Amino acid sequence: MARTRDESSPLFAGNAAGTLRLIVYLALAMVLMVLDQRNGWLWRLRYAASAVVEPVYRLAGLPAVGIRTMSVAFADRQLLTEQNQRLREDLLLANAKLNRMAAVAEQNHRLKELLDTQHSLDLNVQLARVIGVDLGAYRYQLTLNLGARDGVRQGQPVIDAHGVMGQVKEVLPTTAVVMLITDPAHAIPVVIERTGLRTVAYGSRDGDELELPTIPLAADVRTGDKLLTSGLGGRFPPGFPVGEVDAVAPAATGMFLVARAKPAADIDRSEDVLLLHDQAEPDGPPAPITPMGPPDSLAPAASVAAPPSAAGVRR
């Protein structure tokens, strides 16, 4: 609203009192400027005032700072979560690769043992893979990936790198069923390596050990004795490891000793086995033995005796 002509500002009033106040204000302003220029009083006042006003500024800026801090924290948390997820995935992948490498290394080690067994004994064998395990009630069998098409026959012995596992029970076109030596229905003629005692080892009901129930009371059988195939019956070739005696005790009837043995083969762990084929018998008499000795070129030359001279003959 516009002022009327009669209304006027008290500072610029037309009377002498207004003019005097204006002069006083101007003089006070000049004095303050001179004092501030020489002694810095106004700077000190501003400094003290800033110390009082600064908390107000901080308080006013708290919402903005809080929002910025929350956004940064959320972004950092999301970034850390993503990095953690990637690291977890990399760790799981590395563990899976490591486990796979360990499994492959173990498989290569077992295959090497099988090949070493074949080469060391000069056996006619066939490599097969275990594709099924049947550990039912009183039945302990394996299924192999070879069958009649691969030349597998019923009754064929099956071994691994450590000893005898069993024999082929049933032959199908592409697979074969193996009865383990720990099956209660299986029996194998064995000989105790230390004493040469022959007996028969049967499978047990629990399927993890062998039983020798017909050992004479006077026989020398000890814990730790090695059991080998005796070759009797013609089914298993002689000399293959069968097990190790871990317990000996008198039978309930008191007429025999009963021994229990742990199988030498890895019954519950082998994944690759060897099928034994009939060993070829040599034809005809054995080859003559090659004479030994140094070669003819190094043999000493025969000395020739010179005839006696006529001058040396005494008359």
Secondary structure, DSSP 4 states (H G I P E B T S, - for coil): -PPPSS---STT-SSHHHHHHHHHHHHHHHHHHHHHHHH-HHHHHHHHHHHHHHHHHHHHHHHHHHHHHHHHHHHHHHHHHHHHHHHHHHHHHHHHHHHHHHHHHHHHHHHHHHHHHHHHHT--EEEEEEEEEEEETTEEEEEES--GGGT--TT-EEE-SSSEEEEEEEE-SS-EEEEETTSTT-EEEEEETTT--EEEEEE-TTSSSEEEEEE-TT----TT-EEEE--TTSSS-TT-EEEEEEEEEE-TTSSSEEEEEEESS-TTT-SEEEEEPPPPPPPSSPPPPPPPS--GGGSPPPPPPPPPPGGG---
